[in-house]
Amino acid sequence: MNKKISRRDAMKIGALGVLSGLAACSPIATETLFPTVVPSLPTNPPISTATSQSVAASGTTPAAGSDLTTFANDITNLVSHYLDSLDTSQRTKSTYAFNDPELTRWHWTTPQNFSRNGLPLREMQTSQRDAAFALLQASQSAYGLQKSLDIISLQNDLGNDPELYYVTVFGTPGVEPWGWRWEGHHLSRRFNFINGKLSVTPFFLGAWPTVNNNGLKVMEREEWAARELVTSLDDNQRASAIFQQDTLGRHVTWNNVYVAPLEAVGIPASNLSANQQALITEIIHKYLDTLPDMIAASHLDRLQASGFENIIFAWAGSLEAQRPHYYRLQGPTFLMEHDNSRNRGTHIHSVWRDFAEDFGQTF
């Protein structure tokens, strides 16, 4: 199949680092997928601090480090612009009341396996799609946007439709409580504004294949930092960290609305060396740095206040590359599950849960 890509789009997508993720036989033309508002993004962001990422300026994108009120106002304006671009039928499809059960109905599998509600990119005009991508851009860090676009691009490798990502708005923008969601295969992001606070969890990131034919590795360090950690452990440490020899086959919390801490198996960070603790820190940043700076910083502050030494690392399955395995990090405030059990260890499902803030439950 021939795919027509204009020079302008090739340069644009190449700058994003996603051109390698587009298969030679995509079900749609590339120029219909990616918006014109997305800036060039870093491909190897630093991990030293929660504020190491910044959203590149474009249109009304909130400035990095802006306070929550400013951020909320900017997102409100972008959501309102998106909704104003829709016709009556599209708007009805894309909107729900905030108290509708749809708010907490979520998944990561393909829309064919779990039907989605909202308006898919497939049914949007170019200007509407641009408005949707501008909203996605503004709601994440630049690194988070890059991650999202890379995950979307992998749908081409699988023969899936990369325009089956759905935008859903809950409530009235700017009138709390309200929020919005972007969801499709291997990507679930939500942003709920409640009583002056913002809930962004649960959020889901997945990748299949872990390395595509063009060498794109969407979640390389999320996988390899953990493997480096578990293989660096001495015999005593490993006896604590590895809680079973076989992988679990799936992440434990699935798509539950709310979760409680799992069994405290594994090795606490207090029993790790400085270099081993640094690998835990890297994994945490790989997930939280997808969020806007101030939101990532808030989660890190709570994590650190509850004691970094209390974070537990647990592993199940093979220690070899491209072999089924599972690991998790759990602290007093959060749980991150990373399952790579499918397709011979080349298919990642990962989720970040917050025991107090999922869907704004304590707000």
Secondary structure, DSSP 8 states (H G I E B T S, - for coil): ------HHHHHHHHHHT-GGGS-TT-SS-GGGTS-SS-----SS---SSTTS------TT---TT--HHHHHHHHHHHHHHHHHTS-HHHHHHHEE-TTSGGGG----S-TTTS---SEEGGG--HHHHHHHHHHHHHHS-HHHHHHHHHHHHHHHHHT--TT--EEEEEEETTEEEEEEEEEETTEEEEEEEETTEEE--SEEEEESSSS-TT---TTHHHHHHHHHHHHH--HHHHHHHEEESS--SS-TTTT-SS-------SEEGGGS-HHHHHHHHHHHHHHHTTS-HHHHHHHHHHHHHT-GGG-EEEEEE--STTS-EEEEEE-SSEEEEEEEEETTTTEEEEEEEETTTGGGTT-
